[in-house]
Amino acid sequence: MAVRGKVLIVEDDRAICNFIRRVLEANGYEALIVHTGREAISMLTSHCPDVMLLDLGLPDMDGLQVLTQLRKWSLLPVVVVSARTDESEKVRALDEGADDYITKPFGTSELLARIRTAIRHTRTTGGNPLIAKENKFRAQGLLIDYDKYRVYVDGQDANLTQNEFKLVALLGRYAGRVLTYDYLIREIWGPNKAYDNQILRVNMANIRRKIEKNPAEPQYIFTEVGVGYRMIEGDSPADKEA
Ligand code: CA
């Protein structure tokens, strides 16, 4: 099996390191492991990982410090691994330049999905390969047509308003990744609307009524409580590689 990518794991908990290493190696990734922030920084400069999994609670420094340092010279995708239930910590990590986060405890499929998405986004310079190819995003019965500015569910036009479409379109471009409330509000309504979450919540409720079979149990756009929203990963031929 061809190596799918080199993953640097920065984590001081040996049991979690071993779990992640087993999962990654079984799925064709190469795993590099370090246990401190200092080692992480030296590893980042000496090896060239494709993605870093970064624990926030390290023995010698806060994981966010590693991220801040890295961002001075590199756009390497970073998935923050957090044991903390504190949502503001996750928002801060995303604001500091993390690409995504995963909360302990997590399962195999969630871990692999985060890594796949993070690597895919760098290899396609921030774009979604399927969208780049045909200007459409597909996930199960959902279809976003970027040329027609329309969203279809099982072939039916969802009749989204302009702002509703912009929201769904943006989440589709970053499918699989969480986009923060603040980021979405700034992108759709401009900087002056920042921190007014109400307008976003109202729009999302309307979107869900139009695209989800059961708005209370969404299958396309998920709420990351206290952080933002995440679109389901698209049906991508890239998933079948290797
Ligand atoms: Ca830790």
Boltz pocket constraint, residues with backbone or C-beta under 6 A from the ligand:
constraints:
  - pocket:
      binder: B
      contacts: [[A, 11], [A, 12], [A, 13], [A, 55], [A, 56], [A, 57], [A, 58]]
      max_distance: 6.0
